[in-house]
Amino acid sequence: MRTLDELDDLSGKCVLVRVDFNVPLEAAGPDGGLRVADDTRIRAALPTIEELRRQGAKLVLVSHLGRPKDREPELSMRPVADRLAELCGADVTLAPEVVGDEVRRFAQNLQPGDVLMLENVRYEPGETKNDPGLAAGLAELADAYVDDAFGAAHRAHASTEGAARLVPERAAGRLLEREVQVLTQLLA
Protein backbone atom coordinates (compact mmCIF):
# COMPACT_ATOMS: atom_id res chain seq x y z
CA MET A 1 0.00 0.00 0.00
CA ARG A 2 1.44 3.35 -1.05
CA THR A 3 1.24 6.12 1.52
CA LEU A 4 1.46 9.90 1.38
CA ASP A 5 5.20 9.59 2.08
CA GLU A 6 5.67 7.86 -1.28
CA LEU A 7 3.92 10.46 -3.46
CA ASP A 8 5.95 12.89 -5.54
CA ASP A 9 5.98 16.57 -4.64
CA LEU A 10 2.34 17.68 -4.44
CA SER A 11 2.99 21.42 -4.36
CA GLY A 12 0.54 23.08 -6.73
CA LYS A 13 -1.00 19.76 -7.73
CA CYS A 14 -4.68 18.97 -7.49
CA VAL A 15 -5.35 15.99 -5.21
CA LEU A 16 -8.67 14.16 -5.24
CA VAL A 17 -9.21 12.93 -1.68
CA ARG A 18 -11.91 10.32 -1.03
CA VAL A 19 -13.05 10.93 2.54
CA ASP A 20 -15.80 9.31 4.58
CA PHE A 21 -17.90 12.24 5.74
CA ASN A 22 -21.09 10.20 6.04
CA VAL A 23 -21.93 11.89 9.33
CA PRO A 24 -25.19 12.34 11.24
CA LEU A 25 -26.94 15.68 10.84
CA GLU A 26 -29.37 17.48 13.14
CA ALA A 27 -31.57 20.56 13.02
CA ALA A 28 -29.50 23.69 13.55
CA GLY A 29 -32.34 25.86 14.74
CA PRO A 30 -35.78 27.21 13.87
CA ASP A 31 -34.71 28.20 10.35
CA GLY A 32 -34.74 24.53 9.31
CA GLY A 33 -31.03 24.39 8.54
CA LEU A 34 -28.90 21.39 9.37
CA ARG A 35 -25.58 20.95 11.13
CA VAL A 36 -23.24 18.08 11.81
CA ALA A 37 -24.31 16.23 14.97
CA ASP A 38 -21.10 14.18 15.35
CA ASP A 39 -17.90 15.32 13.63
CA THR A 40 -15.75 12.31 14.57
CA ARG A 41 -15.27 11.21 10.96
CA ILE A 42 -14.38 14.71 9.85
CA ARG A 43 -11.82 15.04 12.66
CA ALA A 44 -10.35 11.65 11.71
CA ALA A 45 -9.56 12.96 8.20
CA LEU A 46 -7.93 16.18 9.40
CA PRO A 47 -4.36 14.81 9.59
CA THR A 48 -4.44 13.91 5.89
CA ILE A 49 -6.17 17.15 4.87
CA GLU A 50 -3.80 19.31 6.91
CA GLU A 51 -0.70 17.47 5.68
CA LEU A 52 -1.73 17.87 2.04
CA ARG A 53 -2.50 21.55 2.57
CA ARG A 54 0.92 22.08 4.21
CA GLN A 55 2.51 20.49 1.14
CA GLY A 56 0.79 23.08 -1.04
CA ALA A 57 -1.66 20.69 -2.67
CA LYS A 58 -5.01 21.86 -4.01
CA LEU A 59 -7.64 19.60 -2.44
CA VAL A 60 -10.80 18.27 -4.03
CA LEU A 61 -12.72 16.26 -1.44
CA VAL A 62 -15.32 13.70 -2.42
CA SER A 63 -17.69 11.89 -0.05
CA HIS A 64 -21.14 10.46 0.16
CA LEU A 65 -23.78 11.36 2.72
CA GLY A 66 -26.63 8.96 3.35
CA ARG A 67 -28.34 7.05 0.57
CA PRO A 68 -30.19 9.65 -1.48
CA LYS A 69 -32.75 8.47 -3.99
CA ASP A 70 -32.46 11.78 -5.86
CA ARG A 71 -30.95 15.14 -4.93
CA GLU A 72 -32.57 15.54 -1.51
CA PRO A 73 -31.40 18.89 -0.10
CA GLU A 74 -31.22 17.41 3.40
CA LEU A 75 -28.36 15.19 2.17
CA SER A 76 -26.29 18.02 0.75
CA MET A 77 -22.66 18.26 1.82
CA ARG A 78 -23.20 21.93 2.83
CA PRO A 79 -23.28 21.31 6.64
CA VAL A 80 -20.24 19.06 6.33
CA ALA A 81 -18.28 21.66 4.36
CA ASP A 82 -19.21 24.28 6.96
CA ARG A 83 -18.04 22.08 9.84
CA LEU A 84 -14.81 21.17 8.07
CA ALA A 85 -14.11 24.88 7.52
CA GLU A 86 -14.53 25.48 11.25
CA LEU A 87 -12.26 22.58 12.17
CA CYS A 88 -9.42 23.32 9.78
CA GLY A 89 -9.65 27.10 9.91
CA ALA A 90 -9.83 27.44 6.13
CA ASP A 91 -12.43 28.34 3.58
CA VAL A 92 -14.06 25.24 2.16
CA THR A 93 -15.89 25.82 -1.10
CA LEU A 94 -18.80 23.51 -1.87
CA ALA A 95 -19.14 22.67 -5.54
CA PRO A 96 -22.76 22.62 -6.74
CA GLU A 97 -22.23 19.27 -8.51
CA VAL A 98 -19.90 16.29 -8.47
CA VAL A 99 -18.55 16.56 -12.03
CA GLY A 100 -19.04 18.78 -15.04
CA ASP A 101 -17.83 22.06 -16.50
CA GLU A 102 -18.62 24.16 -13.45
CA VAL A 103 -16.81 21.75 -11.12
CA ARG A 104 -13.80 21.71 -13.47
CA ARG A 105 -13.68 25.52 -13.34
CA PHE A 106 -13.80 25.45 -9.53
CA ALA A 107 -10.93 22.92 -9.45
CA GLN A 108 -8.84 24.85 -12.01
CA ASN A 109 -9.16 28.03 -9.93
CA LEU A 110 -7.89 26.44 -6.72
CA GLN A 111 -4.72 27.85 -5.19
CA PRO A 112 -2.23 25.80 -3.15
CA GLY A 113 -3.84 24.89 0.20
CA ASP A 114 -7.39 25.55 -1.02
CA VAL A 115 -10.15 23.04 -0.29
CA LEU A 116 -13.04 22.25 -2.63
CA MET A 117 -15.69 19.79 -1.49
CA LEU A 118 -17.79 18.18 -4.17
CA GLU A 119 -21.52 17.80 -3.65
CA ASN A 120 -22.76 14.42 -2.39
CA VAL A 121 -21.27 11.84 -4.76
CA ARG A 122 -24.30 9.61 -4.29
CA TYR A 123 -26.41 12.27 -5.98
CA GLU A 124 -24.86 10.69 -9.08
CA PRO A 125 -26.60 7.42 -9.98
CA GLY A 126 -23.35 6.08 -11.46
CA GLU A 127 -21.44 6.24 -8.17
CA THR A 128 -22.51 2.87 -6.78
CA LYS A 129 -22.38 1.29 -10.26
CA ASN A 130 -18.75 2.38 -10.75
CA ASP A 131 -19.80 4.24 -13.89
CA PRO A 132 -16.74 4.79 -16.13
CA GLY A 133 -17.96 8.25 -17.18
CA LEU A 134 -18.35 9.43 -13.59
CA ALA A 135 -14.98 7.92 -12.65
CA ALA A 136 -13.35 9.73 -15.59
CA GLY A 137 -15.03 13.01 -14.63
CA LEU A 138 -13.63 12.72 -11.11
CA ALA A 139 -10.18 11.64 -12.28
CA GLU A 140 -9.82 14.57 -14.67
CA LEU A 141 -9.97 16.90 -11.66
CA ALA A 142 -6.78 15.48 -10.18
CA ASP A 143 -3.06 14.94 -10.54
CA ALA A 144 -3.09 12.52 -7.59
CA TYR A 145 -5.65 10.43 -5.71
CA VAL A 146 -5.65 9.83 -1.95
CA ASP A 147 -8.05 7.39 -0.35
CA ASP A 148 -8.74 8.23 3.27
CA ALA A 149 -12.20 6.65 3.44
CA PHE A 150 -11.66 3.39 5.28
CA GLY A 151 -15.41 2.80 5.54
CA ALA A 152 -15.86 3.02 1.77
CA ALA A 153 -12.51 1.76 0.48
CA HIS A 154 -13.76 -1.78 -0.04
CA ARG A 155 -16.54 -0.68 -2.38
CA ALA A 156 -16.03 -0.75 -6.14
CA HIS A 157 -17.61 2.66 -6.67
CA ALA A 158 -16.72 5.39 -9.13
CA SER A 159 -15.16 7.59 -6.41
CA THR A 160 -13.12 4.76 -4.91
CA GLU A 161 -12.08 2.09 -7.39
CA GLY A 162 -12.98 3.75 -10.69
CA ALA A 163 -11.34 7.15 -10.27
CA ALA A 164 -8.33 5.72 -8.42
CA ARG A 165 -7.42 3.55 -11.42
CA LEU A 166 -7.43 6.57 -13.72
CA VAL A 167 -5.16 8.87 -11.70
CA PRO A 168 -1.44 8.13 -12.14
CA GLU A 169 -0.39 8.90 -8.56
CA ARG A 170 -2.33 7.17 -5.77
CA ALA A 171 -1.86 6.58 -2.09
CA ALA A 172 -3.61 5.89 1.17
CA GLY A 173 -4.26 8.80 3.47
CA ARG A 174 -3.18 8.78 7.12
CA LEU A 175 -6.52 7.46 8.41
CA LEU A 176 -6.62 4.56 5.96
CA GLU A 177 -2.96 3.82 6.61
CA ARG A 178 -3.54 3.69 10.38
CA GLU A 179 -6.63 1.47 10.04
CA VAL A 180 -4.75 -1.01 7.87
CA GLN A 181 -1.84 -1.07 10.34
CA VAL A 182 -4.18 -1.78 13.26
CA LEU A 183 -6.00 -4.54 11.35
CA THR A 184 -2.69 -6.09 10.29
CA GLN A 185 -1.49 -6.16 13.90
CA LEU A 186 -4.78 -7.72 15.04
CA LEU A 187 -4.60 -10.40 12.38
CA ALA A 188 -0.95 -11.16 13.21
C-alpha positions in Angstrom: 0.0 0.0 0.0 1.4 3.3 -1.0 1.2 6.1 1.5 1.5 9.9 1.4 5.2 9.6 2.1 5.7 7.9 -1.3 3.9 10.5 -3.5 5.9 12.9 -5.5 6.0 16.6 -4.6 2.3 17.7 -4.4 3.0 21.4 -4.4 0.5 23.1 -6.7 -1.0 19.8 -7.7 -4.7 19.0 -7.5 -5.4 16.0 -5.2 -8.7 14.2 -5.2 -9.2 12.9 -1.7 -11.9 10.3 -1.0 -13.0 10.9 2.5 -15.8 9.3 4.6 -17.9 12.2 5.7 -21.1 10.2 6.0 -21.9 11.9 9.3 -25.2 12.3 11.2 -26.9 15.7 10.8 -29.4 17.5 13.1 -31.6 20.6 13.0 -29.5 23.7 13.5 -32.3 25.9 14.7 -35.8 27.2 13.9 -34.7 28.2 10.4 -34.7 24.5 9.3 -31.0 24.4 8.5 -28.9 21.4 9.4 -25.6 21.0 11.1 -23.2 18.1 11.8 -24.3 16.2 15.0 -21.1 14.2 15.3 -17.9 15.3 13.6 -15.7 12.3 14.6 -15.3 11.2 11.0 -14.4 14.7 9.9 -11.8 15.0 12.7 -10.3 11.7 11.7 -9.6 13.0 8.2 -7.9 16.2 9.4 -4.4 14.8 9.6 -4.4 13.9 5.9 -6.2 17.1 4.9 -3.8 19.3 6.9 -0.7 17.5 5.7 -1.7 17.9 2.0 -2.5 21.5 2.6 0.9 22.1 4.2 2.5 20.5 1.1 0.8 23.1 -1.0 -1.7 20.7 -2.7 -5.0 21.9 -4.0 -7.6 19.6 -2.4 -10.8 18.3 -4.0 -12.7 16.3 -1.4 -15.3 13.7 -2.4 -17.7 11.9 0.0 -21.1 10.5 0.2 -23.8 11.4 2.7 -26.6 9.0 3.3 -28.3 7.1 0.6 -30.2 9.7 -1.5 -32.8 8.5 -4.0 -32.5 11.8 -5.9 -30.9 15.1 -4.9 -32.6 15.5 -1.5 -31.4 18.9 -0.1 -31.2 17.4 3.4 -28.4 15.2 2.2 -26.3 18.0 0.7 -22.7 18.3 1.8 -23.2 21.9 2.8 -23.3 21.3 6.6 -20.2 19.1 6.3 -18.3 21.7 4.4 -19.2 24.3 7.0 -18.0 22.1 9.8 -14.8 21.2 8.1 -14.1 24.9 7.5 -14.5 25.5 11.3 -12.3 22.6 12.2 -9.4 23.3 9.8 -9.7 27.1 9.9 -9.8 27.4 6.1 -12.4 28.3 3.6 -14.1 25.2 2.2 -15.9 25.8 -1.1 -18.8 23.5 -1.9 -19.1 22.7 -5.5 -22.8 22.6 -6.7 -22.2 19.3 -8.5 -19.9 16.3 -8.5 -18.5 16.6 -12.0 -19.0 18.8 -15.0 -17.8 22.1 -16.5 -18.6 24.2 -13.5 -16.8 21.7 -11.1 -13.8 21.7 -13.5 -13.7 25.5 -13.3 -13.8 25.4 -9.5 -10.9 22.9 -9.5 -8.8 24.8 -12.0 -9.2 28.0 -9.9 -7.9 26.4 -6.7 -4.7 27.8 -5.2 -2.2 25.8 -3.1 -3.8 24.9 0.2 -7.4 25.6 -1.0 -10.2 23.0 -0.3 -13.0 22.2 -2.6 -15.7 19.8 -1.5 -17.8 18.2 -4.2 -21.5 17.8 -3.7 -22.8 14.4 -2.4 -21.3 11.8 -4.8 -24.3 9.6 -4.3 -26.4 12.3 -6.0 -24.9 10.7 -9.1 -26.6 7.4 -10.0 -23.4 6.1 -11.5 -21.4 6.2 -8.2 -22.5 2.9 -6.8 -22.4 1.3 -10.3 -18.8 2.4 -10.8 -19.8 4.2 -13.9 -16.7 4.8 -16.1 -18.0 8.3 -17.2 -18.3 9.4 -13.6 -15.0 7.9 -12.6 -13.4 9.7 -15.6 -15.0 13.0 -14.6 -13.6 12.7 -11.1 -10.2 11.6 -12.3 -9.8 14.6 -14.7 -10.0 16.9 -11.7 -6.8 15.5 -10.2 -3.1 14.9 -10.5 -3.1 12.5 -7.6 -5.7 10.4 -5.7 -5.7 9.8 -2.0 -8.1 7.4 -0.3 -8.7 8.2 3.3 -12.2 6.7 3.4 -11.7 3.4 5.3 -15.4 2.8 5.5 -15.9 3.0 1.8 -12.5 1.8 0.5 -13.8 -1.8 0.0 -16.5 -0.7 -2.4 -16.0 -0.8 -6.1 -17.6 2.7 -6.7 -16.7 5.4 -9.1 -15.2 7.6 -6.4 -13.1 4.8 -4.9 -12.1 2.1 -7.4 -13.0 3.7 -10.7 -11.3 7.1 -10.3 -8.3 5.7 -8.4 -7.4 3.5 -11.4 -7.4 6.6 -13.7 -5.2 8.9 -11.7 -1.4 8.1 -12.1 -0.4 8.9 -8.6 -2.3 7.2 -5.8 -1.9 6.6 -2.1 -3.6 5.9 1.2 -4.3 8.8 3.5 -3.2 8.8 7.1 -6.5 7.5 8.4 -6.6 4.6 6.0 -3.0 3.8 6.6 -3.5 3.7 10.4 -6.6 1.5 10.0 -4.7 -1.0 7.9 -1.8 -1.1 10.3 -4.2 -1.8 13.3 -6.0 -4.5 11.4 -2.7 -6.1 10.3 -1.5 -6.2 13.9 -4.8 -7.7 15.0 -4.6 -10.4 12.4 -1.0 -11.2 13.2 
